[in-house]
Amino acid sequence: MAVHIKCDILICGAGMAGLSLLYRAMKAGIWEGQRIIVVDRSDKGTNDKTWSFWKKDDSCFEELILHKWHQLVFFSNDGSRVALNSGGYTYNSIRSIDFYNYVLSYLRTFSSISFVQSDITSVVSSGDQCILNTAEHTYIATYLFNSIYHQPEPSPKGQYFLQHFKGVKIKTRNAIPPLSEAWLMDFRTGQQNGTTFFYTLPMADDELFVEYTLFSKSVLTMDEYDQQIKKYIREILHIDQYEVLENEYGIIPMTDHLFKRFDGNIIHIGTAGGDTRASTGYTFTNTQKTIGKILLSFQAEGHPFFKEENTGLKQQLYDATLLDVLAQNEYKGHQLFSDLFKKAPAYRIFAFLDGETSILQDIFIMKSLKKLPFMQSFATALQNRFISSE
């Protein structure tokens, strides 16, 4: 018979979203005196991913940034090189193991916080409490913050793309590009499987992180990722001898599905709450913005139910439009991004993708793209949104 354990707050999933929320809440003293239980199947003892993001100001975890690149470069499929006008933005990477170690070493100093390593079988909100079940115990709390993602049932006309990638950290004789320069979207690779590009990030004088990334509706075999990575290293980077130090693989949803933030007293955060930007697959910045809103609501109102989302209706329609354009495949993804980065300054594109631009600035960016495909897909996005809201 399962034992019932009561607490004030449950954190369902100890990934970037759940641990960021707990760390920032405890640092700010907002959950002081609350009994908190964190449940996750993993002990977070390995480097399972790297979070990369652009930013202009200091982040919430500035001290954990392993690498920061000030010079950003874009390569089109035809080999054209574009030095991006970043306008003060930098591209940054944080290793998950550094994040886990740093955050958990602080959180484990609190006797009010307990960590449970177990599979979660269900979560439910009932009245003014939430219930989390594992095979061993039932946990009951006032609020539950869930960051464990389950693929939603897509709407008949909705889009569900995958951003899937494999990255390798390699040791070689020379760093290409130089340490200060990040190759952000290098389309000098085959496009037969969808919108396909590489990230090439120098990590040290003799180390590179090379990531093969695709936007498509199905994944590849591991051999296919490996073959393309080897080809890129050999033919584009002109590196013949190297040692693979680390491997990384991941799948991120890119969908126009309308995620539910609040379900009774369950609050969904991270990808599970819609914090992954559908047009890019980036999650880190949006998640931190959402956490900021949750904590401000706790401070001002004593509850986590904020009103205004970071990715509002305007951004949702933009994302749905882009996904529909990619699905129609008349305006190739590599050409779309080439037009965007060749004709609009990168700093404005970054602000646009972070939802921090005005309508006039949005129009300026959109003028760099082919109008007809986007007008048709925008009409489709509007229609789908109207149908979804009925």
PANU-926302 format. One line per field, with one value per residue (C-alpha): residue number from 1; x, y, z. Coordinates in steps of 0.05 Angstrom, whole numbers. Layout:
N
num	[NUM/...]
xx	[X/...]
yy	[Y/...]
zz	[Z/...]
END
This chain:
390
num	[1/2/3/4/5/6/7/8/9/10/11/12/13/14/15/16/17/18/19/20/21/22/23/24/25/26/27/28/29/30/31/32/33/34/35/36/37/38/39/40/41/42/43/44/45/46/47/48/49/50/51/52/53/54/55/56/57/58/59/60/61/62/63/64/65/66/67/68/69/70/71/72/73/74/75/76/77/78/79/80/81/82/83/84/85/86/87/88/89/90/91/92/93/94/95/96/97/98/99/100/101/102/103/104/105/106/107/108/109/110/111/112/113/114/115/116/117/118/119/120/121/122/123/124/125/126/127/128/129/130/131/132/133/134/135/136/137/138/139/140/141/142/143/144/145/146/147/148/149/150/151/152/153/154/155/156/157/158/159/160/161/162/163/164/165/166/167/168/169/170/171/172/173/174/175/176/177/178/179/180/181/182/183/184/185/186/187/188/189/190/191/192/193/194/195/196/197/198/199/200/201/202/203/204/205/206/207/208/209/210/211/212/213/214/215/216/217/218/219/220/221/222/223/224/225/226/227/228/229/230/231/232/233/234/235/236/237/238/239/240/241/242/243/244/245/246/247/248/249/250/251/252/253/254/255/256/257/258/259/260/261/262/263/264/265/266/267/268/269/270/271/272/273/274/275/276/277/278/279/280/281/282/283/284/285/286/287/288/289/290/291/292/293/294/295/296/297/298/299/300/301/302/303/304/305/306/307/308/309/310/311/312/313/314/315/316/317/318/319/320/321/322/323/324/325/326/327/328/329/330/331/332/333/334/335/336/337/338/339/340/341/342/343/344/345/346/347/348/349/350/351/352/353/354/355/356/357/358/359/360/361/362/363/364/365/366/367/368/369/370/371/372/373/374/375/376/377/378/379/380/381/382/383/384/385/386/387/388/389/390]
xx	[0/28/47/16/67/45/84/72/104/120/171/156/221/290/314/331/260/245/313/316/249/268/338/313/255/301/353/299/271/202/191/226/193/157/165/186/194/229/215/255/277/349/401/428/498/516/524/461/455/481/437/455/421/434/428/443/441/466/428/402/460/515/568/553/565/622/632/610/619/617/627/571/573/519/533/482/474/513/572/561/589/551/583/523/510/496/487/513/482/527/516/526/529/518/533/478/525/554/483/461/522/518/443/438/497/459/390/414/434/359/329/260/276/275/297/263/291/233/189/126/64/13/-2/-71/-101/-160/-194/-142/-88/-45/-28/35/40/101/103/125/88/33/54/4/17/-17/21/56/104/110/166/159/138/88/73/4/-49/-40/-100/-121/-91/-36/39/86/159/219/284/330/405/469/530/602/657/722/795/837/901/869/804/764/732/774/754/716/672/610/584/510/471/517/474/532/503/451/378/345/318/289/317/388/447/507/528/604/628/701/708/784/845/842/768/705/632/599/524/483/412/348/277/233/176/218/286/345/385/447/490/460/476/547/559/538/580/641/630/623/686/725/697/678/725/781/799/824/849/809/785/712/709/633/568/501/433/366/296/258/185/169/93/35/-2/-31/-1/-40/-1/-48/-88/-120/-61/-13/32/68/136/191/173/113/85/98/164/199/194/160/198/268/266/301/276/325/308/233/234/273/223/165/198/207/132/116/160/134/64/83/113/55/-5/18/4/37/-19/9/-33/10/51/118/97/31/-20/24/85/42/14/83/109/49/59/133/117/64/113/163/108/88/161/153/199/258/280/353/332/284/337/388/340/327/399/425/372/357/407/417/404/334/322/343/296/240/251/250/183/213/198/142/94/134/199/164/143/214/239/183/200/264/224/182/113/66/84/79/14/-17/10/-11/-82/-78/-50/-107/-159/-129/-125/-198/-219/-176/-210/-281]
yy	[0/68/116/186/241/314/376/447/445/389/395/343/336/359/387/457/484/451/464/535/551/520/551/621/615/595/647/701/673/666/593/599/553/512/437/419/351/342/278/255/188/212/231/285/258/262/316/298/362/431/493/547/615/686/743/816/824/781/716/685/636/680/645/578/600/557/593/660/681/753/742/704/678/649/606/596/531/560/575/650/674/728/762/776/844/820/889/869/800/741/667/626/554/521/447/412/377/444/469/407/407/481/484/419/435/497/465/406/453/463/413/433/404/329/294/230/188/150/143/186/146/203/274/303/366/355/415/457/403/364/290/258/182/137/62/71/132/183/256/311/386/453/468/422/448/398/400/328/332/286/293/323/296/341/377/353/414/429/423/380/385/357/393/332/335/299/336/315/349/335/345/367/405/472/506/524/575/618/619/685/662/618/590/598/559/532/506/478/408/367/389/324/308/377/442/420/458/454/492/497/524/528/506/511/521/447/430/440/425/406/394/367/395/382/410/354/308/245/228/194/133/144/122/177/231/203/200/273/297/261/289/360/355/328/369/435/441/404/364/294/273/283/248/247/268/271/255/289/272/304/316/381/391/449/453/502/462/508/483/490/529/517/455/469/477/443/492/467/497/488/451/420/490/516/551/521/572/534/570/556/502/547/539/567/641/632/585/636/690/645/630/704/714/657/685/756/729/692/756/800/754/693/645/625/644/699/726/747/695/710/676/711/708/748/702/640/661/677/609/573/611/591/518/518/549/494/441/466/460/512/561/518/526/539/594/624/631/656/711/728/734/767/822/836/852/793/834/849/776/755/805/783/710/729/764/832/871/918/907/958/920/855/882/904/833/802/845/805/742/720/749/700/636/674/707/640/606/664/656/582/596/645/595/538/583/602/529/509/563/541]
zz	[0/-21/34/29/40/45/28/5/-64/-113/-168/-222/-262/-241/-307/-327/-315/-249/-217/-243/-211/-144/-143/-160/-110/-53/-71/-68/-2/-34/-12/55/106/52/50/-21/-55/-122/-160/-221/-249/-258/-206/-254/-249/-322/-375/-415/-456/-471/-469/-519/-525/-548/-499/-491/-415/-358/-351/-286/-289/-316/-273/-307/-378/-403/-469/-497/-569/-592/-666/-700/-772/-818/-879/-935/-973/-1032/-987/-977/-911/-872/-812/-768/-737/-667/-637/-569/-567/-551/-563/-500/-477/-409/-397/-360/-312/-290/-279/-241/-196/-181/-167/-129/-84/-61/-56/-15/41/56/103/77/7/-7/-71/-94/-150/-180/-242/-239/-257/-255/-232/-221/-192/-146/-113/-78/-78/-127/-125/-154/-156/-160/-153/-80/-54/-65/-55/-40/-44/-54/-119/-168/-221/-279/-331/-357/-429/-462/-536/-544/-590/-652/-681/-751/-785/-735/-747/-707/-729/-693/-683/-678/-672/-657/-633/-622/-583/-619/-603/-662/-677/-689/-671/-733/-728/-680/-607/-610/-669/-670/-735/-721/-774/-828/-885/-925/-922/-960/-952/-974/-904/-889/-864/-845/-817/-770/-709/-704/-637/-615/-543/-535/-579/-598/-586/-627/-616/-681/-683/-741/-735/-775/-775/-801/-781/-773/-744/-777/-758/-716/-774/-818/-766/-759/-834/-844/-785/-812/-881/-854/-812/-871/-929/-896/-836/-873/-811/-825/-756/-693/-630/-609/-535/-524/-560/-551/-581/-572/-600/-588/-609/-656/-657/-662/-609/-555/-490/-425/-373/-314/-297/-230/-183/-232/-268/-330/-344/-395/-459/-422/-412/-482/-466/-526/-583/-639/-694/-666/-614/-563/-492/-441/-445/-448/-389/-347/-366/-345/-279/-267/-276/-229/-174/-183/-176/-112/-84/-103/-97/-58/-116/-182/-231/-274/-332/-391/-428/-460/-524/-535/-592/-640/-630/-634/-701/-727/-705/-735/-800/-805/-790/-844/-894/-879/-885/-954/-976/-1032/-996/-975/-903/-921/-969/-918/-865/-916/-938/-865/-842/-906/-907/-833/-777/-730/-667/-692/-711/-641/-609/-655/-637/-563/-572/-557/-621/-641/-699/-741/-726/-743/-811/-825/-812/-853/-913/-920/-937/-996/-986/-1020/-982/-915/-933/-951/-889/-844/-869/-854/-784/-770/-794/-752/-691/-699/-707/-646/-604/-619]
END
